[in-house]
Amino acid sequence: MIQCIFILQDNISIKYLSMIFCLIKSSALLLLFPGNISVIMTLLRLTEARGGTMPVLSRGHTT
């Protein structure tokens, strides 16, 4: 399980850069679930609502 901690600041660009960085670190998820970008983006939106921490299941892969 990968913990992605997003930077929660007033600067929205910093926040989204941290989300992109999290996606890059979780590239194993993208490889395991190709075509599920919309699902991942939904997870990101839900994560944002929950305070910025998203556990990403990656089937045993760690970064």
C-alpha positions in Angstrom: 0.0 0.0 0.0 1.3 3.4 -1.0 0.5 6.4 1.1 0.3 9.6 -1.0 0.4 12.7 1.1 -0.8 15.7 -0.8 0.5 19.2 0.0 -2.4 21.0 1.4 -1.8 24.7 1.0 -3.6 27.7 -0.3 -1.6 27.6 -3.4 -3.7 25.4 -5.7 -0.9 24.8 -8.2 1.3 23.4 -5.4 -1.5 21.1 -4.4 -2.1 19.8 -7.9 1.6 19.3 -8.5 1.8 17.1 -5.5 -1.2 15.1 -6.8 0.6 14.6 -10.1 3.7 13.6 -8.3 1.6 11.1 -6.4 0.3 9.6 -9.6 3.8 9.3 -11.0 4.9 7.5 -7.9 1.9 5.2 -8.2 2.6 4.4 -11.8 2.3 0.7 -11.0 -1.4 1.3 -10.5 -1.7 2.8 -14.0 0.1 -0.2 -15.4 -2.1 -2.7 -13.6 -5.3 -0.8 -14.6 -4.8 0.7 -18.0 -7.7 2.7 -19.2 -9.0 3.4 -15.7 -7.8 7.0 -15.6 -11.3 8.2 -14.9 -11.4 5.9 -11.9 -8.1 7.3 -10.6 -9.3 10.9 -11.1 -12.4 10.1 -9.2 -10.2 8.7 -6.4 -8.2 11.9 -6.5 -11.4 14.0 -6.1 -12.6 11.8 -3.3 -9.2 12.1 -1.7 -9.3 15.8 -1.9 -12.6 15.8 0.0 -11.2 13.5 2.7 -8.3 15.7 3.5 -5.5 14.8 1.1 -4.4 11.2 2.0 -5.0 8.5 -0.5 -4.1 4.8 0.1 -3.3 3.4 -3.3 -3.6 -0.4 -3.7 -0.8 -1.6 -5.9 -1.0 -5.3 -5.5 2.2 -5.6 -3.5 4.3 -3.1 -5.5 6.0 -0.5 -3.3 7.9 2.6 -4.2 
